[in-house]
């Protein structure tokens, strides 16, 4: 079986990447590079194109190590002797252009070897997150002996004329491909014995320059901070419908050879049974002149009168229509034709349409290769509740599909790293995996996105500018999160200059009383109202914006006091005190015991009152009243699945955390509607994106609220545990910590709770139970406490 999978993946252009093949632990190469950026000889590099590069080398023996740096614009797939060893580069910008470092020694042999690369530039059709200068490719050896592979005129290159883009409807993510097999590069061009005499010598463009060694006109090369993305073989699971012929019931779960008769149109609807991100591979033969369509959709749409796209249960296929992005192929009639998507595709449903001409077409195989950031599930939660298990599994899948070379809002439509989404995604990483590399990279990218006026872009990387003013404040929240959960204060210290610039931007918008007036740009809060804009009072101010600024001032004051400048800590503390007093006097309705959205006090929301609780603006005697109003007052503008992240924290702070399981209705609705990932908002019949990681906040809160595990000092140096178990009587859980793992077990036995807490070495904390505080030491702690 292993031999079969290896051969199959080799044919498709994929091989499972060996852990020995690469590492992200390399430092910036301090030497001046002498490799050249290269391209196809006659191509100007500004239009859509797919290019093949090759270089043959002869080695006296198999080396123990052979390390190279590799990058491209837009992207590459790198092969050694036909085996794929790297895909990249990780998305960034021209001033921090990533190169991957790869040890290719495991794939080299004594004697003749060939290193080859597929490089593509989608030009004006490229994803919104893809920044670009022009088509180019570069390889630089780490040492003099490895420089034999440096890119220069000794490399061969040819452009494939068989690829064209399919723009389709709006996608900020990658577009579809139109591939004419008659015009693609024939033969196994990865092979050592492939005849490349008809290929031209590569054109040398410019010297490779690491960051700081040039004037900045071209790519400023830096080592990628990320590991290589996961590649895992993944078969489609079910055949749901077929029109035009009969098929074996074992297809597509098992490899089956299908023969599509001549002059026939056959349509197959295949179901992965869950949404995935995968490079799709189709292996086929014969079928001269046949047209093939591969369509990808997160779900199917209802058939009904009118043009509105409406959804019902995602598991149902009867009376549904397929709407999705498309790849199209034209068969050339030869044996062993191979198509693998350049970029991964996101889909649950895959529609395959084959329309043959005078020759039958043989489908040899169809499968996917899952890809994503290689997060490892590093948590355990045993409650005996299958619903909790299902919510955690769906949340973990949702978070994984939205984590690649950056965090993403959604993998199907946009693939953009928005700060509002990413704050929640990073917290999921801390609580469920413990791997913080993608979070660090996100914070670096967001810091680089700042405009000269101080505000960040709403999303980055991106080739166009979009600004959501409030997301700059959530960025400061992300810095504070990282500081509290990860032991890396030096990293945050580097970000204080950017934090100060953001707060200076907002300070200029503050009125004499501290309230923001006429907040510019997109004032997105949550998917309620018109395009998510929050309400605005007649004086140009609103509680929701003032509250976010208040939180940012407090976070900034704490970080400045810890390792910044005392002046800024004092200053931000004073700004926070003034703004807090203004919010209470301007928006608090003493009769309703709620914060209003505006000074007119004619509208109230869960959003404003949740943030007021989190900001500590609710007096103790009013806390229960406000908390209960958040749950029971149906006149409040409700939070959608995104902002429930803040709502649930507020309810727990208000003392209502034992009811957490009663707050999960929108997640239950997702499950009842057959979703395998969490949707973007609460309107499940018309929601656009089926996969938004900001909805995976229960993957945090089952640990932070239910198990009660939270940080109590910067770097998670101290732990606070305050469980809110509701009616649960036997709960066991484990989550990552920078020094190891935190594990807990709560079990009720008659009138006593037996509580076991295990903390990592050199980590202390406190356990809070019914208002009493108990000291926790490193290692095992056993408590026996009364039920009441």
Secondary structure, 3 states (H helix, E strand, C coil): CHHHHHHHHHHHCCCCCCHHHECCCCCCCCCCCCCEEEECCCCCCCCCEEEEEEEEEEECCCCCCCEEEEEEECEEEEEECCEEEEEECCCCECCEEEEEEEECHHHCCCEEEEEEEEEEECHHHCCCCCCCCCCEEEEEECCCHHHHHCCCCCCEEEEECCEEEECCCCCCCCCEEEEEHHHCCCCCCCCCCCCCCCCEECEEEEECCECCCCCCCCCCEEECCCCCCEEEEECCCEEEEEECCCCCCCCCCCCCCEEECCCCEEEEEEEEEEEEEEEEEEEEEECCCCEEEEEEECCCEECCCCCCCCCCCCCCCCCEECCCEEEEEECCCCCCEEEECCCCEEEEEEEEEEECCCCCEEEEEEEEEEEECCCCCCCEEECCCHHHHHHHHHHHHHHHHCECCCECCCCCCCCCCEHHHHHHHHHHHHHHCCCCHHHHHHHHHHHHCCCCCCCCCCECCCCCCCCEHHHHHHHHHHHHHHHHHCCCHHHHHCCHHHHHHHHHHHHCCECCCCCECCCCCECECCCCCCCCECCCCCCCCCHHHHHHHHHHHHHHHHHHHHHCCHHHHHHHHHHHHHHHHHHHHHHEECCCCEEECCCCCCCEEHHHHHHHHHCCCCCHHHHHHHHHHHHHCCCCECCCCCCHHHHHHHHHHHHHHHHHHHHCHHHHHHHHCCCCCCCCCCCCCCCCCCCCHHHHHHHHHHHHHHCCEEECCHHHCEEEECCCCCCCCEEEEEEEECCEEEEEEEEEECCEEEEEEEECCCCEEEEEECCEEEEECCEEEEEEEECC
